[in-house]
């Protein structure tokens, strides 16, 4: 299951260093979310979920911070209760589950995409 996890730059550094990360929840596209936006495509619904995670990331840090959403592939065993468009996380994420990072640099609904292998290269500037 594809999900999006809000994360801060310092948490991202810890995730890279340790190889695991404890997230309490992840944003998803589920059937009820799809029904709310009948005219949206799957891609648009995925964007909305990733944007929600990035907004949550910014809220965790402050209004001028970068919003970060990790796109991850979850196993069924990692997913607990579903509440609206997010799921409870039952176990730690592993770095091998990370597919990409979506970055919100402003309040505009725009996200920049970075492949998982690019994240360590850009992380120092995101921590600055």
C-alpha angles and dihedrals in degrees: 000000000000113000138168123228126198112229137168124227092252091049088049090054090052091048092053092046096048101029093229138074133192109221120177096207143005130206117239143172108245133170096267090050090050091050091054090057103036095163095051121098122232088257091054091049090050089051091052091051093048091047090052090053091048091050089051090050091053091048089054090057110029139275099288096045128110114262113226129192121181115210105218138173111230129201119227089248092061095055124087130170120353116224114185104303101348138067133217112247115229099184142022122281118241122219089238088067093060113104101172147330124244115205128202110198097177142013090272116107092251128118130193116216125224125181115235092251091055095054098083090051094054098035096089091060091047090052093050 
